C-alpha cells in the first residue's frame, strides 16, 4: 500500500466537501497550489487567501489526519521582482543578452541566492506547515534559464534547479532543522543534473507532457517511455527517500485548457491503477495528482469530482502488486 496518497487542490477550491471526498477515498495528503497569473504572484495570492479563511479550513483537514503541504512556483516571491529596477544583475539574462524581470534568477549571483535563502526562511514562517517536506519550486515556464556568461557554463538546466534549491534549503533549515526541499523534475529541468543534490533534497517527478491515455510503462507511447527512462535515471541520482510522483490524472485545468467553465473530467481508473503500481514498484511511496478546476463550480455542473475513482485506483494497484508477488 502506498503510504502517502494525495491530491493537489487550488487554494480557492478547498472546502469541506473536498475534506469529505478525500477522507472517503482514503487519501491522506493535501497539496495546496495556486496557478500562476500575471496580476499578482501566486505565493502572495495564496498567503492572502490563507488569512482570508482558508487556513481555518485546512485545520479541519489536519484534524482529520490529512497532511498539508504547500506546493508552489515560488521563485517570483523568493526574489521580489521589484528589485529588478535597482539590481538587474540579480535576475536572469535572456538569449539576447538582456536582463529580464521575469522567471527565476541569475544562479551565478551570490546576492540573488542570499535573498532567496532569506525569503525562504520568511515564507516557511508564514506558511507554518507541520510537514518538514517543502515544495517551493522554480517559476512555471520553459525558457526560464539565465544565459549570462557564468550561467551558460552550467551543463544542463537541471543544474540551475539544484543551485536554486540549495539556496531555498539553507533558508528552510534556518527555520526548521529537519526541513527537506523538493527538486521538481519539470519544464526546463527534465534532464539529469550533473551537480550533486544537497542532502535534504528529494525528487518530485512531474510528467506533464505524458500521454494520459496509456499507462506510464506502456511501450506504445514515446512520451511515456521517455519519462519512464528519465525517472529511473533520476532515482539513481536522488534515491527513493522522500521521492514522490506528482501526476495529472485529475488535473481538470489541463483537461479544460486552463479556461473556465470547467469541462467534465472522466479519468481512466485502469491507467491510474497501473501507474500507481509502477511508481510504487520504483520505490515511490508518495503519489499525488493535481485535482484543479474541480471546486464548487464543477460540482454545480457535473456533481462531485471523481475523487472516489482515484481512491479506488490505489486499492486496485495494491491488489495488482499482491497478485504479482504471489505469481513470483
N, C-alpha and C positions, 0 to 999 in steps of 0.2 A: 504494500500500500504506500502510495506517495505521501510523505509526511506533511508537506505544505501544499495546499490546494487553493489557488487564489483566483480572484477576478479583480481587474483594474478598472475602476469607475471614474468618471468625471466628477469633479467636486460638486457641481451644481445638480448632479443626478443622484447623489447619495441620499437615500431616505430610508424610513423604517420598513418599507415594503421590500427593499433590497436586503435588509437585515433578515427578514423572514425567508426570502428566497435563498440566500446563501446558507442559512442555518439548515433549511430543509434539504438542500443539495449536498450537505456535508463539507462545505467549503470553510476554511479556517484562516484565510489571509485576504485582506482587502488592500489593494493598491489605490492610492489617491493621486489622480492625474489631472492635468489641465492641458488642453490643446493650445498650441502656440497661436498667437494672433498679433497683428500689427499695432493694435490700440494700446495695450499695456502688457508688460512681460508676464508670462504665465505664473511665475512664482508669486509676484506681488498680488496678482488677481486671486490666487488661491489663498494667500495669507489673509486677504480681506474677507474672503468667504468663510474662512475658518472662524474668524472673530465675529462674523455675522450670524453664527448659529450652527455651522456645520460641525465645529469641534464638539459641541454637545451631543450631536447625533453620533459622531464617531465614538464617543464614550460609551454609547449603548452597544456598539459593535464589540468593543473591547470587553465590556462586561459580559458579553455572550461568548467570549472565548475566541473572538476573531482578531488576529493580529493586524495592526495598522502599519503600513509602510508608504511613505510619500515617494512617488516615482515621477520625477520632474526633469524637463530640459532646463537646467538651472544656470548655465554659464552666463546668460544675459543679465541675470541678477547678481551672480557672484563677481562679475566685473561690470560695474554700472556703466551703461552706455553714455551717461552724461559726462564721464571722464574723458571722452574722446576729444572734445574741443581743446582741452588743456594738455592732454597727454596722449596724442595719437600713436605714439610708439608702443603703447601697451596693447594695441589692437592689431588684428591680422592685416597682412598685405595681400592684395589680390594679384592675379597674373599680370596686370598692367603696371605693377609697382606702386600702387596707391593704397594707403592705409584705409581701412573700412570700419565704420562704426558697428556694423552688424556681425554676428556669428563668432562665438568663441573668443580666442585671444591669440596674441603672439606668444607661443610657448617658449620662445627664447628670451623673453623679457622677465628677469628675476622680480622686478617690481610688480608686473602683472600677476605673476604667480603668488606673490606675497599677499596681494589684495584678495585674490581668490581664496587663499587659505584663511585669511582673517574673516572674510564674509561667510565662509563655510561654517566657521565657529558660530557666527551670529545666526545663520539660518538654522543650524541644529538647535540652538536655544529657542528660536521662535517656533519651530515645528514641535519640539518636545515630544518626539515619538518614543515609545517604550522599546521598540526593536533597536538592536545595535547595528543592524544592516541597513545601509542608506543607499538610495538610488537617485543620485543627483548627477544628471547626465550632461554631456555636451549639448550644444544647441541643435535644434531639429532641422538639419539641412544637409544636402550634399554640397560639394564645393565650398566647404567651410574652413579649409586649412590655410594657415598662414604661409605665404610664399616669399617671405623675406629671405635674405641670403643665408642666415643661420638656420632657419626652419626648413629650408629646402634641403639641407644636409641630412635631415631625418629620412630614413629609407622608405618608410610606409606611413600611411595615415594613422594606423593604429598606434604608432609611437607618440603622436600628438595626444591621443587619448590617455595613454599611460602617464605622460607628463602632467596633464591637467588633473588627472585623478590622484596623482601623488600630492599635488598641492591641496586638493579638496580633503584628502585623508589626513593631512597634517592638521588642518583646522578642526576636523571632526574629532581627532584623537585628543586635541586640547580640551574639548568639551566632554568627550566620552572616551575613556581609555580603552574601551572594548569595541569601539566603532570599526566597522568594515565598510568598504565602498565598492559599488558595482562598477565593473568595466563593461560598458554596453557595446556589444558587437552589433553594429547598425550603421547604415549610411556610409560615411567616409571611413569607417573603422571596420570594414568587413574584410580584413586581412590579418594574418598572424603578426603580432608585434615582434620587433627584433629587440626591443628593450625588455628587460625582465620586469614582471609585475612586482609591485611592492607587497611585502607581507601584509595581509589585511585587504587585499583586492580579491573579489570573486567575480566569476564570469556571469554575465546576464546576456543570454543569446536571444536576439530578436529578429527572426527571419521574415521581415515584412514583405519582401518580394517573392516569397514562396508561392507554390501552387496549392491553394487550399482545397482543391477538388480531389487531390490524391494524397495518400499518406506520405509523410516525410521520407520514409525509407523506400518509396516506390522508385524503381529504376526507370520508369517511363517519363518522369519529369526531370528535365535538365536542371531547373532551378532548385528543386528539392535535393537532387544529387549533389549539386554544388554546395548547398547549405550543410548537407549531411557530412560531407568531407571536411568542410570548414570547422564544424563543431568538433569533430574528432581531433583535429589539429589544435584547436583552442583548449580543449580539455587536457591535452598533453602539456600545454604551457601553464594553464591556471589551476589544473586539478579540479576535482569534483566538490571539494569542500565549499559549501555555500552556493554552488553553481545553480542557476535557475534558467528555465526556459520561459520566455515572455512571448506568448503566441497571439494569434489574431483570429482565432476561431469565432469569437463573439464580438469582433470589432465592427460594430454597425456603422461607425463613422466611415470606415474604409468601404464597407458594403454600400453605403449611401452616397459615396462620392464626396464626403465631408460637407454635405448640404442637407438642410432640413426643409420639409419634414422628413423624419427618418423612414427608411424603407423597411419592409418586412425582412427579417433575418431567419433563414432556415438552415442551421448548421448540420453538418453531416456527422452523426454520432459515431459511425464506423471509422471515419478518418480520425476524429478526435481520439477515440479509444486506442487506435493503432499508434498514433503519435505519442500519447501518454506512455504506452508500453515501451515505445522506442526510447523516449527520453529517460525513462526510469532505468532501462537496460544499460544506458550510457552512464549511469551514476548520478543523474539529476534527481534530487529529492524535493525540489521546489518547482512547481509547474503552475503557471498562471496565464490568463488570457486577458487582453483588452476586452472590455464589455461596454463600449461607449455608445452614445446615441440611443440608450435604452432606459430613459428616465420616465417621468410621468407622461410625457407626450407620446412616447412609444406605447405605453400601456393603454392610453386612451384610444389609439388607433388599432392596436393588434392584441391587446391583453398582455399578460405577464411575459417578460422576455424569457428565452429558452434556457434559463439557469438550471432547471431540472435535467434537461438533456445533457448539459455539460457535467453535472454531478454524476449522472448515470454512466458517463463515459469513463470516469475513474473506476467505478465498480467493474465495468466491462474489461478495462485494461488489467485490473488486478486478477480477474478470472483468466484472462488470456495468459498472463505471466504464470499463473498457477498451473495451467494445462501444459505449458512449455516445460516447467520443472518436472512435472510428472512424466512427460514423454521422454525427457532426457535422464 
